Amino acid sequence: MAFHVRLAVRRGLLKIYGLLPRGLTSRLIKLVHPSVLLAVVGVVFRTDGSFLLLHHSYHKPSWRLPGGLVNRGESLQDAVCREILEEAGCLVEILSFIDAASLAYSYDVAWLLRLVEERPFSPSAEIVDRVWVDFSQRQEWGLTKEQLDFLEKGYELWKKTGSPLP
C-alpha cells in the first residue's frame, strides 16, 4: 500500500511540475543538477521498422522518444540503455550515434538502437504508456522538432545498417 501512496504523490508532483512555466522548470532542474545537464535520447526500432514512443506524465508534448539525464560517472551509452530499460522495459543494442542538440535546459545526445528484448510494461509515475509506431505515422504524435529530427536521422541510419525493414 505504501508503494501506491508514494506513486500517487510522485505522479501529483510531476503533474504540478508539468504545469509550471518552462523557465521555472529549467531553474528547478539546475538546482537539482547544478552542472551542465547532459541527456540521452534513444531511437529504438523493432525488426518490423516501428519505433518506440513513451507517454510521459509531465512533458508537453506528452509523447516522446525514450531518454533522460546522464548520471555522474555514467557513459552516454550506458545511460541510454538504462533509461530505455527503466522507462520502457526494453533491452536494446546500440547501433550508432545519431546526432546531438543543445536545447533550452540540456544537451541531448541521440542514439540509434535495436530492440533485443521487450519485457512486460509497467506504468510508473513518469511513464504512463509505451507504443510502437510505424515510421509513416511519425508526424501524428506531436513530437518536438528536435525529437522528429533525431527520429528521421535515426531512420536513415537504420536503413543503412541493413536491418530488416518492411
The 8 nearest C-alpha neighbors of each residue, nearest first, counted from 0:
[[1, 3, 2, 4, 5, 6, 7, 8],
 [2, 0, 4, 3, 5, 6, 7, 8],
 [1, 3, 5, 0, 4, 6, 7, 8],
 [4, 2, 6, 0, 1, 5, 7, 8],
 [3, 5, 1, 7, 6, 2, 8, 0],
 [6, 4, 8, 2, 7, 3, 9, 1],
 [5, 7, 3, 9, 4, 8, 124, 10],
 [6, 8, 10, 4, 5, 9, 3, 11],
 [9, 7, 11, 5, 10, 6, 4, 12],
 [8, 10, 12, 6, 11, 7, 124, 5],
 [11, 9, 124, 13, 7, 8, 12, 6],
 [10, 12, 8, 14, 9, 13, 7, 15],
 [13, 11, 9, 15, 14, 10, 16, 8],
 [12, 14, 16, 10, 15, 11, 57, 9],
 [15, 13, 17, 11, 57, 16, 12, 10],
 [16, 14, 12, 18, 17, 13, 11, 19],
 [15, 17, 13, 14, 19, 18, 12, 57],
 [18, 16, 57, 14, 15, 19, 58, 13],
 [19, 17, 15, 16, 14, 20, 57, 13],
 [18, 20, 16, 17, 24, 21, 23, 15],
 [19, 21, 23, 22, 24, 18, 17, 16],
 [22, 20, 24, 23, 25, 19, 26, 17],
 [23, 21, 25, 20, 24, 26, 19, 103],
 [22, 24, 26, 25, 20, 21, 27, 19],
 [25, 23, 27, 21, 26, 22, 28, 19],
 [24, 26, 28, 22, 27, 23, 104, 21],
 [27, 25, 29, 23, 24, 28, 30, 22],
 [28, 26, 24, 30, 29, 25, 23, 31],
 [27, 29, 25, 31, 30, 26, 32, 24],
 [28, 30, 33, 32, 26, 27, 31, 25],
 [31, 29, 27, 28, 33, 32, 26, 25],
 [30, 32, 28, 29, 33, 27, 26, 34],
 [33, 31, 29, 30, 34, 28, 36, 35],
 [34, 32, 29, 30, 31, 35, 28, 36],
 [35, 33, 32, 36, 29, 37, 30, 31],
 [36, 34, 37, 33, 105, 32, 106, 29],
 [37, 35, 105, 34, 106, 38, 32, 68],
 [36, 38, 106, 105, 69, 68, 107, 35],
 [37, 39, 68, 107, 67, 69, 106, 108],
 [38, 40, 108, 66, 107, 67, 79, 109],
 [41, 39, 66, 109, 65, 108, 110, 79],
 [42, 40, 110, 65, 66, 109, 43, 79],
 [41, 43, 111, 112, 110, 150, 153, 64],
 [44, 42, 112, 50, 113, 51, 41, 111],
 [45, 43, 50, 113, 49, 48, 114, 112],
 [44, 46, 47, 114, 48, 49, 113, 50],
 [45, 47, 48, 163, 164, 44, 162, 49],
 [46, 48, 45, 164, 49, 165, 163, 44],
 [49, 47, 164, 46, 45, 44, 165, 50],
 [50, 48, 133, 132, 131, 44, 45, 47],
 [49, 51, 44, 131, 132, 43, 45, 48],
 [50, 52, 131, 43, 130, 132, 64, 44],
 [53, 51, 64, 130, 63, 129, 62, 131],
 [52, 54, 129, 63, 62, 128, 64, 55],
 [55, 53, 62, 128, 127, 61, 126, 129],
 [56, 54, 126, 61, 57, 125, 58, 127],
 [55, 57, 125, 126, 127, 58, 54, 14],
 [56, 58, 17, 14, 13, 55, 59, 16],
 [59, 57, 61, 60, 55, 17, 56, 62],
 [60, 58, 61, 57, 17, 62, 55, 56],
 [59, 61, 58, 62, 141, 142, 63, 143],
 [60, 62, 59, 58, 55, 54, 63, 56],
 [63, 61, 54, 53, 60, 55, 52, 140],
 [64, 62, 53, 52, 142, 61, 65, 54],
 [63, 65, 52, 53, 41, 42, 40, 66],
 [66, 64, 41, 40, 83, 53, 63, 52],
 [67, 65, 40, 39, 82, 41, 79, 83],
 [66, 68, 38, 39, 82, 69, 40, 65],
 [67, 69, 38, 37, 39, 70, 36, 66],
 [68, 70, 38, 78, 37, 73, 71, 67],
 [71, 69, 73, 72, 68, 78, 74, 37],
 [70, 72, 73, 69, 74, 68, 37, 34],
 [71, 73, 70, 74, 69, 75, 78, 77],
 [74, 72, 70, 71, 78, 69, 77, 75],
 [75, 73, 77, 76, 78, 72, 69, 70],
 [74, 76, 78, 77, 79, 73, 69, 39],
 [75, 77, 74, 78, 79, 80, 93, 110],
 [76, 78, 74, 80, 75, 79, 81, 73],
 [79, 77, 75, 81, 76, 80, 69, 82],
 [78, 80, 82, 76, 81, 39, 77, 66],
 [79, 81, 77, 83, 78, 82, 84, 91],
 [82, 80, 78, 84, 79, 83, 77, 85],
 [83, 81, 85, 79, 66, 84, 80, 86],
 [84, 82, 86, 80, 87, 85, 81, 65],
 [83, 85, 88, 89, 81, 82, 87, 86],
 [86, 84, 82, 83, 88, 87, 81, 89],
 [87, 85, 83, 84, 82, 88, 126, 65],
 [88, 86, 83, 89, 84, 85, 120, 129],
 [87, 89, 84, 118, 120, 85, 86, 117],
 [90, 88, 117, 84, 87, 116, 118, 83],
 [91, 89, 116, 115, 84, 114, 117, 88],
 [92, 90, 114, 115, 113, 112, 89, 80],
 [91, 93, 113, 112, 94, 115, 114, 90],
 [94, 92, 112, 95, 111, 113, 91, 110],
 [93, 95, 112, 111, 92, 113, 96, 110],
 [96, 94, 111, 110, 93, 97, 112, 156],
 [95, 97, 110, 111, 98, 109, 94, 108],
 [98, 96, 110, 109, 153, 111, 95, 152],
 [99, 97, 109, 108, 96, 149, 100, 110],
 [100, 98, 108, 107, 109, 101, 106, 97],
 [101, 99, 107, 106, 102, 108, 98, 145],
 [100, 102, 106, 105, 107, 103, 99, 104],
 [101, 103, 105, 104, 106, 100, 107, 145],
 [102, 104, 105, 101, 25, 106, 22, 21],
 [103, 105, 25, 102, 36, 106, 101, 28],
 [106, 104, 36, 102, 37, 107, 103, 101],
 [105, 107, 101, 37, 102, 100, 38, 36],
 [108, 106, 38, 100, 39, 99, 105, 37],
 [107, 109, 99, 39, 40, 98, 38, 100],
 [110, 108, 40, 97, 98, 39, 41, 99],
 [111, 109, 96, 41, 97, 95, 42, 40],
 [110, 112, 42, 95, 94, 153, 97, 96],
 [113, 111, 93, 43, 94, 92, 42, 91],
 [112, 114, 92, 44, 91, 43, 45, 115],
 [113, 115, 91, 45, 116, 44, 90, 43],
 [116, 114, 91, 90, 113, 92, 117, 89],
 [117, 115, 90, 89, 114, 118, 91, 88],
 [116, 118, 89, 88, 90, 119, 115, 114],
 [117, 119, 88, 89, 120, 116, 90, 87],
 [120, 118, 121, 88, 117, 89, 87, 116],
 [119, 121, 88, 118, 87, 122, 129, 128],
 [120, 122, 123, 119, 88, 87, 128, 127],
 [123, 121, 127, 126, 128, 120, 124, 125],
 [124, 122, 126, 125, 127, 121, 6, 86],
 [123, 125, 10, 6, 9, 126, 56, 122],
 [124, 126, 123, 56, 55, 127, 10, 57],
 [127, 125, 55, 123, 122, 54, 128, 56],
 [126, 128, 122, 54, 55, 56, 123, 125],
 [129, 127, 54, 53, 126, 122, 130, 55],
 [130, 128, 53, 52, 54, 87, 51, 131],
 [129, 131, 52, 51, 132, 53, 128, 50],
 [132, 130, 51, 50, 49, 52, 133, 129],
 [131, 133, 49, 50, 134, 130, 51, 136],
 [132, 134, 49, 135, 136, 50, 48, 131],
 [133, 135, 137, 136, 49, 132, 50, 48],
 [134, 136, 133, 137, 138, 132, 139, 49],
 [137, 135, 134, 133, 139, 138, 132, 140],
 [138, 136, 134, 139, 135, 140, 133, 132],
 [139, 137, 136, 140, 141, 142, 135, 147],
 [138, 140, 137, 136, 141, 142, 135, 132],
 [139, 141, 142, 138, 137, 62, 136, 63],
 [142, 140, 139, 60, 143, 138, 62, 137],
 [143, 141, 140, 147, 146, 63, 144, 60],
 [142, 144, 146, 145, 147, 141, 60, 63],
 [143, 145, 147, 146, 148, 142, 149, 141],
 [146, 144, 148, 143, 147, 149, 100, 142],
 [145, 147, 149, 143, 148, 144, 142, 150],
 [146, 148, 150, 144, 149, 145, 142, 143],
 [149, 147, 145, 151, 146, 150, 144, 152],
 [150, 148, 146, 152, 147, 151, 153, 145],
 [151, 149, 153, 147, 148, 152, 154, 42],
 [150, 152, 154, 148, 153, 149, 147, 155],
 [153, 151, 155, 149, 154, 150, 148, 156],
 [152, 154, 150, 156, 151, 155, 111, 149],
 [153, 155, 157, 151, 156, 152, 150, 158],
 [156, 154, 152, 158, 157, 153, 151, 159],
 [155, 157, 159, 153, 154, 158, 152, 160],
 [158, 156, 154, 160, 159, 155, 153, 162],
 [157, 159, 155, 156, 160, 161, 154, 162],
 [160, 158, 156, 161, 157, 155, 162, 154],
 [161, 159, 157, 162, 158, 156, 94, 163],
 [160, 162, 159, 158, 163, 157, 164, 156],
 [161, 163, 160, 164, 158, 157, 46, 159],
 [164, 162, 46, 161, 47, 165, 48, 158],
 [163, 165, 48, 47, 162, 46, 158, 161],
 [164, 47, 48, 163, 46, 49, 133, 162]]
